Amino acid sequence: MTTQDELGAQLKALGIRLTPQRLAIAEVVVNFVNHPLVK
């Protein structure tokens, strides 16, 4: 599992402006085990 600090550092290294919303979405995507489905 990736921590918020690690994820934030990776996003910043890619030149992505980090906002609380972007961090929350990135956490869900990175730590999601199954393929997300539209329900």
C-alpha positions, 0 to 999 in steps of 0.5 A, a space after each residue: 500500500 502506498 502512503 500519502 507522502 509517497 504518492 504525493 512525492 510521485 505526483 510532484 515528480 511527474 509535475 502534477 499539482 497536488 490538491 487534496 482532491 487529486 490526492 484522494 482520487 489517486 489514493 483510491 486508484 492506486 490502492 483499489 484491488 479490483 477493476 472499478 465498475 460503474 453501478 
